């Protein structure tokens, strides 16, 4: 566990330097759209944490967790600004075992060849929840008058080859988010 904590300290330092003066806002300071994103991201984060703490995680991923149990690694929540607000509300902030990192910070870390990326998940496991508007051309989408589409991408990796992810399609009407399609794309990877 000590090497995982050292790795996370280096990552945290890198991320906070990359973040600069940007502060994670209070949930009460979010606009209506970001507040919806915060609520959805917080909900899936809670589902993931419940899953990890249940016996179900071992039922599905036991072979991958035998060598490196989750309690011997640190946890990363990779997200955007609205998700980071949810992370502040739901995750213990004063621990050296958990870190909420912005997606841009994580991408910068992974693109730096001098950083230990931990591709084999020896030191960490991760959950991500990010929002974007990268719509796939093969999705059959209706024109929305006065509304816009958003993609919520979420998933986790517990070990190399052990995880799952999905993209969910939402629409924003200016006041509320409405789910258009659950798991418009999805994938899963089970250890052999």
Secondary structure, 3 states (H helix, E strand, C coil): CHHHHHHHHHHHHHHHHHHCCCCCCCHHHCCHHHHHHHHHHHHHHHHHHHHHHCCHHHHHHHHHHHHCCHHHCEEEEEECHHHHHHHHHHCCCCCCCEEEEEHHHHHHHHHCCCCCCCCCCCCEEEEEEEEECCCCCCCCCCCCCCCEEEEEEEEEEEECCEEEEEEEEEEECCCCEEEEEEEEEEEEECCC
